[in-house]
Amino acid sequence: MANIKEIRERIASVSDTKKITNAMYMISSTKLRKAKKMLSDTEPFFYATKDMIERVVNNLPEGTKNIFLELRDDIPESKKKRGYLVFTDDKGLAGAFNHNVIKLTEEALANKKGENKLFVIGEVGRYHFNSENVDIEEFFPFTSQNPTLHRARKISAEIMDYYYNRKIDEFYIIFTTIRGNTCDARIERILPLDFLSALKRKKAPIRGNMYEEFLMEPSPSAVLDNIVPNYVTGYIYGALVESFCSVQQSRMMAMDNANKNAEMMIVDLKKSYNRQRQAMITQEITEVVSGAKALKRSKEIKKHGKR
């Protein structure tokens, strides 16, 4: 059993750690408020762009050819080239945030046959896949702590280049969304767009519906070439912001749990300290009483000896 000095040092150490985790909790809560505002500011653009694409596709003339209208269903699943854009953080101390994203990525790579290419954001993901000898096609050296539209454009430009040159048939994005107090890792296809594919598969217009007349200049294909990359950029920016929200939420929860555990440890350590101190005081009192009795007995013996 530890002595009083060791317990006192342990209490001081846990208290210092609690100060650090509490400071990290406060920092994450401040960043989370900022990130949620960024997310709410992004959503109107995202949904407006998606609505515009749907309206354009619904009014495309028959026979319109465009790379974004290609479903690429003729390519066998075993020969498709897929890209995975993975969002991780630059450091740990965020609960299961990084673990869930990496686990979902490994499952996707294991389940999908064909040629898979990995595009990684965040140092944790880069370090993990390099340590597992998994080839990374491209690593984006952007910190996940500061999502910007400029960075989203840079990432989107790289992805679109792969798609235009047919180096990739399908692009998936693996990131974390925040729902209330929980964070969920999810995988979604961004190219070809799922809702665009569904609109393209429609056989005939629904009877009784009103359809607007669109004039697309210079051409329907040119319109798609402009709005779809903007939509992909907006989607990636939204994923950056959602991941930023999620990691702050996860870190807040992890630090809150750490604070609670530290409090419990301090309570237990103080109980052990008090027990040890009480035992030491009891032992000292016992020794004093025993010494007093021994001294008294010694005096009595001497007194009887003189008689």
Long-range contacts (C-beta under 8 A, 24 or more apart in sequence): 1-276, 2-272, 2-276, 3-276, 4-273, 4-276, 4-277, 4-280, 7-269, 7-272, 7-273, 7-276, 8-273, 10-269, 11-266, 11-269, 11-270, 11-273, 14-262, 14-265, 14-266, 14-269, 15-262, 15-266, 17-258, 17-262, 18-258, 18-259, 18-262, 18-263, 18-266, 21-255, 21-258, 21-259, 21-262, 22-255, 22-259, 24-93, 24-251, 24-255, 25-251, 25-252, 25-255, 25-256, 25-259, 28-248, 28-249, 28-251, 28-252, 28-255, 29-248, 29-252, 31-145, 31-244, 31-248, 32-245, 32-248, 32-249, 32-252, 35-147, 35-241, 35-244, 35-245, 35-248, 36-245, 38-147, 38-241, 38-244, 39-238, 39-241, 39-242, 39-245, 42-234, 42-237, 42-238, 42-241, 43-238, 45-234, 46-231, 46-234, 46-235, 46-238, 49-227, 49-230, 49-231, 49-234, 50-195, 50-231, 52-227, 53-193, 53-195, 53-196, 53-224, 53-227, 53-228, 53-231, 54-195, 54-199, 55-212, 55-214, 56-214, 56-216, 56-220, 56-223, 56-224, 56-227, 57-196, 57-199, 57-200, 57-224, 58-199, 58-211, 59-211, 59-212, 59-213, 59-214, 59-216, 60-220, 61-220, 64-220, 64-221, 65-221, 66-220, 66-221, 66-224, 66-225, 67-163, 67-164, 68-191, 68-192, 68-193, 68-196, 68-224, 68-225, 68-228, 69-196, 69-200, 69-224, 70-192, 71-192, 71-197, 71-200, 71-201, 72-169, 72-170, 72-192, 75-169, 77-112, 77-113, 77-114, 78-113, 78-114, 79-114, 79-115, 80-114, 80-115, 80-169, 80-170, 81-114, 81-115, 81-117, 81-167, 81-168, 81-169, 81-170, 82-112, 82-114, 82-115, 82-116, 82-117, 82-168, 82-169, 82-170, 82-171, 82-172, 83-116, 83-117, 83-118, 83-119, 83-137, 83-159, 83-162, 83-168, 83-170, 83-171, 83-172, 84-108, 84-109, 84-116, 84-117, 84-118, 84-119, 84-171, 84-172, 84-173, 84-174, 85-119, 85-121, 85-155, 85-159, 85-171, 85-172, 85-173, 85-174, 85-190, 85-236, 86-118, 86-119, 86-120, 86-121, 86-122, 86-125, 86-174, 86-175, 87-121, 87-122, 87-125, 87-144, 87-173, 87-174, 87-175, 87-176, 87-239, 87-240, 87-243, 88-120, 88-121, 88-122, 88-123, 88-124, 88-125, 88-126, 88-128, 88-144, 89-122, 89-123, 89-124, 89-144, 89-243, 89-247, 90-122, 90-123, 90-124, 90-143, 90-144, 90-145, 91-123, 91-124, 92-124, 93-251, 93-254, 93-255, 94-247, 94-250, 94-251, 94-254, 95-250, 95-251, 95-253, 95-254, 96-250, 97-176, 97-183, 97-246, 97-247, 97-250, 97-251, 98-122, 98-124, 98-125, 98-128, 100-176, 100-183, 100-184, 100-185, 101-125, 101-174, 101-175, 101-176, 101-185, 102-128, 102-129, 103-185, 104-174, 104-185, 104-186, 104-187, 105-174, 108-172, 108-174, 108-187, 109-134, 117-162, 117-168, 119-155, 119-158, 119-159, 121-155, 121-240, 144-240, 144-243, 144-244, 144-247, 145-244, 147-237, 147-240, 147-241, 147-243, 147-244, 148-237, 149-233, 149-237, 151-240, 152-233, 152-234, 152-236, 152-237, 152-240, 153-233, 155-236, 156-229, 156-232, 156-233, 156-236, 159-190, 159-191, 159-232, 159-236, 160-229, 160-232, 163-191, 173-235, 173-236, 173-239, 175-239, 175-242, 175-243, 175-246, 176-242, 176-243, 176-246, 176-247, 176-250, 177-242, 177-246, 178-242, 178-245, 178-246, 178-249, 181-249, 181-253, 183-246, 183-249, 183-250, 190-232, 190-235, 190-236, 191-232, 193-228, 193-231, 196-228
